[in-house]
């Protein structure tokens, strides 16, 4: 935990960085133990997007602050759409082939696939309502 004794007036950005780093490490542990969203990799991607169900995929990284903020939203969507759609997460650091294939330059990037084709692409922090609206359009 960051304490006041570690604070210095000439380095306020380093204090923020320490906080964000610790928050990301905590979030990573939570995601690994209680995730409804599937881990999508270079190896299982094709199989998932050709499953016959709509597929929502979040391209993210551990060090990305907005990605960490989006994580509970992705988990809530995964919980709500369990059985209706496939919700997954691609760690861009671990799956660089997928990142290159789709030209991921900014994260988080969320894509929705239907019948193996990308039908939606959203870049940046997205609301749960927006994700659900886009996903509902592919389920109907």
N, C-alpha and C positions, 0 to 999 in steps of 0.2 A: 504494500500500500504506500502511496506517496504521502509523505508527511510534510508539514510546514518547514521542518529543519532542512529538507532537501531543496526548498525553493530559493531561487536567487533572482534578483531583480533584472540582471543582465541576460537571463536565459529563459524568458517565459515560454518560448516555443518548445523547449526541451521538456518542460513540465507537462505540457499537453501531449507530447509524443509519448512520454512514459505512461500516461493515463490511457491513451488509445491502445498502446501495445498491450497493456495488461487486460484491457477489455476484450481485445481480439483473442488473446490466449484463453480467457474464460469462455468466450463464445464458441471457440473451436471445441472445447471439451463438451459443451452442451450439445453441439451439433452431432458429435460422434456418438453420444449415448442415447439421444432421444429423437433422432431424425426420422420423420416420415418421408421426407424427400429422398429419392434414390441418388446414389453417387454415380454420376455418368462419367464414363471414361472414353478414351480413344477406341477402346476395344468393344464396349457394349453399346455405343451410340446408335449405330445403324439398326441393330435389333430393336432398340427401344422406339425409335421414331417410325419404324414400320410395323408397330404392334397393332395398328387398327384403331387405337385410341388417340385423342389429342394429347400432345406432349408439350409441357412447359419446361423449359430449361433455363436455369440461372447460371450465367458465366460469372464467376467470382474469384476472389483471392483472399487469403487470411489477413493480409496487410491493408486491405481496402476498407476504409471507414464506412462509406455508403453501403458496401457489400454486407458488412456486419449489421448495419441497420436494416437491410432488406431481409436478412436471414429469418427473423421471426415471422415476417409476412409470408415468405415462401413456405415456411412450416405450417402456418395457418391455412394457406391455400391447399397444401398437400393433405392436410387433415380433412378439410371440407370436401375435396374432390376425390377422396380415396375410392377407388373402384370405377370412377367416371373418366378419369384422366391420369396420365403419368406425370408426376412432378419430379424433376431432378435438378441436380447441381453439378456443374463442371468447374473444377478447380483449374484455372487457366495456367497456373504454374506447373501443375502435374500433367496436364493434357494439352500440350502446345500444338499438336496436329489439328485438333478441333478448333482451337483459337485461330490458327492460321487459315483453316478452311473457310471459316465464316468471317474473316477479317475483323476479329475482335480487337478494337483499339482503345476502347473505354469500357470500364466495368463499374458497376454491374451492368451487364447486358442480359436481357431476358428475351428469349425467342419461344414462339409457339409453332409447333409443327403439326400438320395433319396429313395423313397418307404419305408420310416420308418427305413432304415439302414444307419449307418454312413459309408461314402465312402471316406472322407478326414478328416485329423486332422493336424492342423498347430499350433505350439506353438511359442509365441513371436510376436514381431511386424512384420507384413506382409505388403507387398506393395499392392496397389490397383490393379495393373496389375496382380499380382500373384493370388489374390482373384478372379478376373474376369476370368482369364484363367481356374482356377479350377472349377468355377461355370459354365462357358461356356461348359466345358466337360460333365457336368451333364444335361444341357439343351438340347444339340444336340441329 
